[in-house]
Amino acid sequence: MPRTHSYELTVTWTGAGAGGTVNYRDYGRDHRIDAEGLPPLLGSADPTFRGDPERWNPEQLLLSALAQCHMLSYLSLCARGRVVVTAYTDEAVGTMVESGDGGGAFTEVVLRPRVTVAAPEMAERAAGLHERAHRLCFIASSVNFPVRHEPVIVVDDAA
């Protein structure tokens, strides 16, 4: 029997100011994301859409969710497969295209994990685990656009 998981959070718009949504230009896009037991996350719209560039926007959060999910799935597989990872960074890039009606959609995400392994004999296995990690990632399995991977595996200098 598959297990079901439920996640809860509260998004509160904090950009109403004195006038609310009187017109498109003057209302704030700022909001706050709260989940029990966690620090608040300050959000806004992408600056292109009149948002605050010092706050997280939904597009960045989607990209982050994909990169985090892949990393966590990958590290789990490495730990189980005796591949010792000593460092991991991902310079992920997402592409979104606006539609003529004011909407839009992501067309692709490219994850670029740079993985450092403890020993040279682990490099080939480390590279091969990315595809399986992609299949196991809950977030990647939930989106309707391609999520590609361009991993780089390096061996720890101390090896």
Solvent accessible surface area in square Angstrom, and as a share of the most:
residue,aa,sasa,rsa
1,M,225,1.01
2,P,118,0.74
3,R,201,0.73
4,T,130,0.76
5,H,112,0.50
6,S,96,0.62
7,Y,185,0.71
8,E,150,0.67
9,L,111,0.55
10,T,80,0.46
11,V,88,0.51
12,T,65,0.38
13,W,111,0.39
14,T,75,0.44
15,G,12,0.11
16,A,38,0.29
17,G,71,0.68
18,A,120,0.93
19,G,48,0.47
20,G,20,0.19
21,T,93,0.54
22,V,114,0.66
23,N,67,0.34
24,Y,129,0.49
25,R,161,0.59
26,D,108,0.56
27,Y,55,0.21
28,G,26,0.25
29,R,27,0.10
30,D,36,0.19
31,H,29,0.13
32,R,97,0.36
33,I,26,0.13
34,D,39,0.20
35,A,30,0.24
36,E,177,0.79
37,G,80,0.77
38,L,120,0.60
39,P,110,0.69
40,P,62,0.39
41,L,63,0.31
42,L,83,0.41
43,G,0,0.00
44,S,0,0.00
45,A,21,0.16
46,D,36,0.19
47,P,67,0.42
48,T,102,0.59
49,F,61,0.26
50,R,104,0.38
51,G,13,0.13
52,D,46,0.24
53,P,103,0.65
54,E,160,0.72
55,R,54,0.20
56,W,120,0.42
57,N,8,0.04
58,P,74,0.47
59,E,43,0.19
60,Q,81,0.36
61,L,50,0.25
62,L,54,0.27
63,L,34,0.17
64,S,35,0.22
65,A,32,0.25
66,L,1,0.00
67,A,16,0.12
68,Q,97,0.43
69,C,17,0.10
70,H,2,0.01
71,M,57,0.25
72,L,107,0.53
73,S,18,0.12
74,Y,0,0.00
75,L,59,0.29
76,S,40,0.26
77,L,9,0.04
78,C,2,0.01
79,A,81,0.63
80,R,193,0.71
81,G,31,0.30
82,R,194,0.71
83,V,4,0.02
84,V,77,0.44
85,V,36,0.21
86,T,70,0.41
87,A,52,0.40
88,Y,33,0.13
89,T,83,0.49
90,D,37,0.19
91,E,137,0.61
92,A,25,0.19
93,V,70,0.40
94,G,26,0.25
95,T,63,0.37
96,M,68,0.30
97,V,82,0.47
98,E,100,0.45
99,S,56,0.36
100,G,92,0.88
101,D,129,0.67
102,G,70,0.67
103,G,37,0.35
104,G,44,0.42
105,A,61,0.48
106,F,28,0.12
107,T,64,0.37
108,E,48,0.21
109,V,0,0.00
110,V,8,0.05
111,L,1,0.01
112,R,98,0.36
113,P,0,0.00
114,R,125,0.45
115,V,0,0.00
116,T,23,0.13
117,V,0,0.00
118,A,30,0.23
119,A,18,0.14
120,P,85,0.53
121,E,128,0.58
122,M,27,0.12
123,A,28,0.22
124,E,151,0.68
125,R,114,0.42
126,A,0,0.00
127,A,46,0.36
128,G,53,0.51
129,L,33,0.16
130,H,6,0.03
131,E,98,0.44
132,R,114,0.42
133,A,0,0.00
134,H,44,0.20
135,R,147,0.54
136,L,81,0.40
137,C,1,0.00
138,F,162,0.68
139,I,61,0.31
140,A,13,0.10
141,S,83,0.54
142,S,91,0.59
143,V,36,0.20
144,N,150,0.77
145,F,24,0.10
146,P,78,0.49
147,V,15,0.09
148,R,106,0.39
149,H,40,0.18
150,E,67,0.30
151,P,48,0.30
152,V,73,0.42
153,I,39,0.20
154,V,42,0.24
155,V,52,0.30
156,D,39,0.20
157,D,147,0.76
158,A,97,0.75
159,A,78,0.60
